[in-house]
Amino acid sequence: MINNLEIIKPLLNFEKKGDFYMLYVFKRKKDQPEGERDNHQSVRTIKTYCIESIDHLDRRWDEIVQLCEMFKARAYIHVQKQNHFDVSLSMMVQLAQKIQDGNHNQKGLFDSVVGQIKTQEKRWIVDVDTKDLEELASVMLSIELCKPGGGHKIIKTIPTKNGYHVITKRFDVLEFKNQHPDVDIQKKNPTLLYYPESLES
C-alpha cells in the first residue's frame, strides 16, 4: 500500500475562487488478474473528483480509499491547478463548435476540456522507474543542473509502485535527455495518490 496524501497536500493551493485539482480513481488493466483483463480497456475510470480545498480532500479521503480497495484501483491527482472559470469559458466555445458541427451529444465535454486547456501551474512529472536511490539522485542532480539557472527546480518526490515521480518546475528537456534518454517526462499527467493493499495480495 502506498499513501501519498500527506506528501501531496502541501502541493495544493487554492488562491482564487474556483481553483481545483482533478483526482481520478483508475482501474488499470495491467493490475487485474489474467482472466479479467479482456473485460475492460487499458484504463477504466471508476470516479473523478474536482478537489476544491484541502478540507474537501480530507472529507472524501475514506471514500477514495474504499473505492481503491474495493475495485483494486489506484487514485491519481493532478498537481497542476485549474479553475472553473477557465473551464467554463472553454466549454462554451467547444459546445458552440460541436453544435455547429451537428454533434448534439455532449457527454464527456467537461472531462475533454479539463484534459485540453492550459493549467495554471507549470509542474512536470519526471517518472523514475526504479527504486535505486543512486539513480534517483543522479536524475535529480541532472534536473537541477539544467537551464535555466537560479533557484531549485525540484518541488517534491512522490513514491510510486516501481519508483518515484519527481515533481519539477520547467527545465531544458533536451539538455536533460542527453543525460537520461530513457527517463519519461510527463507534462500533463497526474501523480500517484493512493495504491491499495488489495493490489498487493
N, C-alpha and C positions, 0 to 999 in steps of 0.2 A: 504494500500500500504506500502511495506517495501522496502526502497532503501539503500542498504549497500555499495554502490560504494565507498564513501569516507572513510569508515571504512576498507575496504579490500585493497584499493590501497597501503597503506604503507606496506602490507604484500608481495607485488610483487616486486621482484628484478631481474634484467636482467644483470648478471655479465658477462656471456660469450656469444659469438655469437651463435645463435641457441637456446637460452633459451626460453621457452614458458610455458604458463599455459592454460590448457583446460577449455573452457567455453561452457556450454550447455544451450540451451533453450528447456525445457522439458514441455510436456503437460501430466499431471498426471490424470489417470482415476478417482481417488477419488475427483478431483476438478471439474469434469464435471457434468452437470445435469443428473438425473436418466435415462432419455430416451436416452442419448448419450453414456452412459458408456459401452454398449455392442459393440459399433462400433470400439473400438481400445484396444490395450493391456494396461497393467497397467501403463507403461511409454512410451510415444512416443517422439522421438527426432525431434524437428522442425528444429533446426540448431545447428551446432557446430562451434566454433572458436578456433584457436590457437592464443592466445594473446601473442604478441611478444614484446610489450612495453606498458608503461602507455599511451603514445600518441595513439597507436593502439586501446587500450580500449576506450579512450575518443572519437576517431573518429567513433567507432562503437556503441557508447552508445545509441544514439537516435534510431538507427535501432533495437537494442536489446530490448529497452523499447517498441517500436511499435510492435514487434513480440509478446512479452509477453502480451500486452494489446489486440491485435487482436485475438490471439489464446487461450486466458485465460491460459497462460503458465507461468512457473517460469524460471528464469535464475539462474543457479548454476555455480560456478567456483571452480576448484581445487586450493588449496593453497600449493600444493606440486609441485615444479618446475620440468619440464622435458627438454630434449634437443634434437633437431632434429638429431644430430649426433648419439646419443644412439638409438633413434627410428629407424633411417635408417639402422644401423647395424643389429638390431634385426629383422627388416622387411626382410632384405636379407636372414637371417638364416631361418626365418619362410617360406618365399617364396620358397626357395630351398626345404625345407621339404615337403611343400604342393604339389609342382610339382612332387617330387619323389613319393608321396603317390597317385598321379593321380588326384589331385584336382587342376583344372585349373581356377576355378572361384575365383578371388582374391578380390571380393567386400568386403569391411569392414576390410581389412588387417590392415590399419593404426589404426583404432579405436581399433581393437583387441590388437595390440601391445602396444598402449598407455595405455590400461587398465591393461596390464600384467607386464610391465617392472618396475623395481625399480625406485622410484622417487629420486630426488637429495636432497630433504629436508624431514627430518623425522618430519612431523607435523601430529598430530592426531586431530580428532574432537570428543569431548565429547558432546553427544546430551542430553541436559537437557530439558525434555519435559514438562516444566511448566513455568509459568510467576512468580511464587513465588520467590521473591528475597532472602528470607531466605534460601530456598532450594538451589538456585544457589550459594549463599555464602558458604553453607555447602559443596557442591560438589567441589567448587574451593579451599577451605581450605584443603580438603582431598587430592586433586591432589598435592598441594604444599608440603604437609607433607609426601608424598610417596617417597620411594627411587627412584633414587639416590638423595643424599643431595647436597646442594650447588647450588645457582642460582635459579631464578624463572623458573617455568615450564609452566606457563600460558602466552600465547602470545597475545591473543585478545579474546573478547567476541562478538559474532555476533548475533543480534536478528533474530529469526525465527517466523513463524506464531504462533506456540504453545509454544515457549520458547526461548532457546538460544543454539547456537553452541559455545562451549568453545574450542578455538584453542590452542593446547598444544604441548610442546616437549614431548619426551618419558618419561614414568614413570612406576613404578611397577603396572601392571594391577591387579594382584592377591590381592595385598595389598589394592588397591582402591575398588575392588569388594567386599571385606569384609565389607566395609562401605556402599557401594551403589550398591547392586547386580542388581538392575533393570535399572541402567543408562547405555546406549549404548555407546561403544567406537568404532568409525569408523576410520580405519587406512588408507583407500584409497578412501574415498568418498569426493565429493565436498561439499561446503557450499553455503548457500543461498546468492545470489547477488541481486536479484530483485523479489518481489512478487507484481503482478499487482493490480491496482484498480478494473479492470474488474472481478476479482475473489471475490471481496467483495460485489458486487451488488447482 
